[in-house]
């Protein structure tokens, strides 16, 4: 009998390695570098405000899952009390999000300044450093914490790990409502229709979405 080679099912179908991806990386480097430079005064002001508001660390560093399920430290301005991750287990019953993710609109762990930073998405500005280092892109599916990834039990949801995670995405500009299946479908739509033009459109719509504050908490 002729030997039939085993076929491994493919779970990911991200864009192939082409010059367009090189261009995307170039945009990421230039965009994140300029962003960090231009926002430097705001970054310093927020850092001082976080320290004065609640003491403790200025940045919140959390392990997230990115391209090909590689883990990396994601940086954000700290918007919660210092021991927020430890307290999460006691708040699981208040989770308002569907699926494996955890979100509470009025999270009791948030600091006074933190609520304001979250509403304007300013807490995510340090992730420009993640983009510059290559862990993230300006545009792509939002990176999930290890806790959420470990709870993903639907096979097609894992396709989101076939591209680099991003600071902004279709879900962020369209809704940001805590419905996980809708969130993942928007990620699949982005992966299947990815182009540099789509990235630029998402970037252009991000600022109005952030200003409106819809779904941000």
HELIX and SHEET records of a PDB file:
HELIX    1   1 UNK A   19  UNK A   38  1                                  20    
HELIX    2   2 UNK A   40  UNK A   54  1                                  15    
HELIX    3   3 UNK A   67  UNK A   69  5                                   3    
HELIX    4   4 UNK A   84  UNK A   87  1                                   4    
HELIX    5   5 UNK A   88  UNK A   94  5                                   7    
HELIX    6   6 UNK A  112  UNK A  119  1                                   8    
HELIX    7   7 UNK A  122  UNK A  124  5                                   3    
HELIX    8   8 UNK A  127  UNK A  133  1                                   7    
HELIX    9   9 UNK A  146  UNK A  149  1                                   4    
HELIX   10  10 UNK A  155  UNK A  162  5                                   8    
HELIX   11  11 UNK A  170  UNK A  174  1                                   5    
HELIX   12  12 UNK A  180  UNK A  192  1                                  13    
HELIX   13  13 UNK A  196  UNK A  212  1                                  17    
SHEET    1   A 3 UNK A  71  UNK A  77  0                                        
SHEET    2   A 3 UNK A  59  UNK A  65 -1                                        
SHEET    3   A 3 UNK A 144  UNK A 145 -1                                        
SHEET    1   B 2 UNK A 137  UNK A 139  0                                        
SHEET    2   B 2 UNK A 166  UNK A 168  1                                        
END                                                                             
